[in-house]
Amino acid sequence: VPPELSHKALQTVVDIFHRYSIRQGELDLLNFNDFKTLLTEGCDPSSCPQFQDRNKHGYMNELFQETDLNKDSELSFEEFTIVLSKVADDAHRISHGSDRCGPDQD
């Protein structure tokens, strides 16, 4: 991967976090509403298969609680990167025909 693409990908992650972290509450922190909006806005199941079954009762709340390491009811950027890892893992598993669909499963 060319270095400029890696840099662009990282900058995109930072930009997306900043776009949603300033909606409510403190700058650079995501509350649950910010978090849910970030993961669902503009992402219908047909275009984002990793979110297909994410409307299962409690999924978003469980994912938020699991990644809120300091239990302050907000996600820092570092905590958000854990969410990204879990969602990327889901997408990878789905691409191979399995479905994780649970934040506490590996």
C-alpha angles and dihedrals in degrees: 000000000000112000092239090060092050090050091048091050092051092046090051091054091051092046093050091049091051093047091058101030093066096055098086135001124356125004111255094021128095119214118201094270092050089047095050092047092049092053097043109030111112093354115114119182094252093057097036109039092176087070096044096107097024092107088075109127111280099359096122092043092049092048091049094047093046093053097040091092098177093042095231093134091247133086121232119207090262091053089046090057087061088056089051090052092051094046091047089050090051091051091049093050091047090051087059094048100259126111123217098180095162126085093215097053124092 
